[in-house]
Amino acid sequence: MRLVIDTSQVTFTVGREAQPKTDQNGIQRVERSTNVPMWTVQLVAMDGSGAEVISVTVAAPQAPKVSTGTVVTPVELQAIPWAQNGRNGVAFRAVDIKAVSGSKTSANSAS
């Protein structure tokens, strides 16, 4: 089941830039169906009730070009429930992560 999150009332800021998503041996994971590399971006999600730090996975040939402190929009953000070895949680995945126009990245690139 694909659960796409309504992010219209949430502001996302990059907490840590994109890192390769790796397995237990340090090898970068790839998407099974396409063999495209996967990246993880830490985002701070804020709404009227507070903030939460989430890690969002993106499959792309190159890492998303967003820097720490940049306000971004995760494209088609999904929540993926999981359970394994008695543990469970929610993984987050997006098609892309794009800087919001006028955010820190846009201002810095003009300098």
PyMOL commands that set and color helices and strands:
alter all, ss='L'
color gray80, all
select helices_A, chain A and resi 104-109
alter helices_A, ss='H'
color red, helices_A
select strands_A, chain A and resi 3-4+11-20+38-47+50-59+71-75+78-84+87-94+96-99
alter strands_A, ss='S'
color yellow, strands_A
deselect
rebuild
show_as cartoon
